[in-house]
Amino acid sequence: MTKLRGHAFVALVLLLLAASFRWSPMRLLHVSSRSLAPADATTGRELLTIHRGNHELQGKIVVFLDIDGVIAPYGLDPMDDDADDDASHFFYDDQDSNLAKLQSHNCWRDFTNETMDAFSKILSAFPHSELRVILSSYWRIHNVCRGAILQKFRDYGSLHGGPLRQFDYFDDRTGDEMESRQAEIAQWLLKFNPDNDVLAAWVVLDDSECLRGRENKQYRDMFVGRVVKPFEDVGLTDKDADKAIQILNEQLGAS
Ligand SMILES: *[C@@H]1O[C@H](CO)[C@@H](O)[C@H](O)[C@H]1NC(C)=O
């Protein structure tokens, strides 16, 4: 009898665990917590699923990260003024199915040691626990692309050390709607940072124009002094990293 009750108890606990996983408040608040479960592009291994609610962003230092033109320089393209599609066919005519998959999602361009050095420098300048990296690149859309980024970061980190060695997830990404980069980031900010005081500091690393032009008029004031715009053919440099660190430190009241 005791044994039976023991089993019933275990079953109940398991049921409750399953139910709480499926129906945790975080899951119900799916939209605001924006859970991400990036798949590892190379091995197909599922990485940690991270749920981050608004409260976990309070007082945090946020970096909006673009990939193409920032971490993956356009200058590496064999034919840089034609469509990406042509270039990627040219590049990957081996029958690697993973590359084919990346190509089909348009997230195939290579990263360089230099851009990852620079990104590492930014991350290293602040306590890990305070940093939140938000993926704002087109690469955010597909799981396989997010997985590819994490894989490249880890490959780099395992050779060079530093924070990319354990860069296992993105804290969030901007919304799936494709607008201007400025609007995509602004919408994320307005949601998490409505009074401009939830986040301690933020910076945008992006080769897209986020300040000039009519299409950037709407949120321009919000972005002034908060954008690092690398030269797209080179990507993020050491100087860009210093500028990003300075931008964040200024908001943090340091100098
Ligand atoms: C990047 O760094 C690694 C390790 O130092 C090196 O083996 C590799 O050749 C470098 N890649 C490029 C493209 O320079």
The ligand as an SDF file (V2000), in Angstrom:
LIG
                    3D

 14 14  0  0  0  0  0  0  0  0999 V2000
   41.8940   32.7500  -36.9720 C   0  0  0  0  0  0  0  0  0  0  0  0
   42.6780   32.3770  -35.8650 O   0  0  0  0  0  0  0  0  0  0  0  0
   43.0270   31.0190  -35.8300 C   0  0  0  0  0  0  0  0  0  0  0  0
   43.7570   30.7290  -34.5460 C   0  0  0  0  0  0  0  0  0  0  0  0
   44.7410   31.6840  -34.2640 O   0  0  0  0  0  0  0  0  0  0  0  0
   43.8510   30.6690  -37.0400 C   0  0  0  0  0  0  0  0  0  0  0  0
   44.1810   29.3010  -37.0460 O   0  0  0  0  0  0  0  0  0  0  0  0
   43.0490   30.9930  -38.2830 C   0  0  0  0  0  0  0  0  0  0  0  0
   43.8200   30.7630  -39.4340 O   0  0  0  0  0  0  0  0  0  0  0  0
   42.6090   32.4370  -38.2660 C   0  0  0  0  0  0  0  0  0  0  0  0
   41.7330   32.6780  -39.3830 N   0  0  0  0  0  0  0  0  0  0  0  0
   41.9970   33.5820  -40.2940 C   0  0  0  0  0  0  0  0  0  0  0  0
   41.0310   33.6610  -41.4280 C   0  0  0  0  0  0  0  0  0  0  0  0
   42.9530   34.3270  -40.2320 O   0  0  0  0  0  0  0  0  0  0  0  0
  1  2  1  0
  1 10  1  0
  2  3  1  0
  3  4  1  0
  3  6  1  0
  4  5  1  0
  6  7  1  0
  6  8  1  0
  8  9  1  0
  8 10  1  0
 10 11  1  0
 11 12  1  0
 12 13  1  0
 12 14  2  0
M  END
$$$$
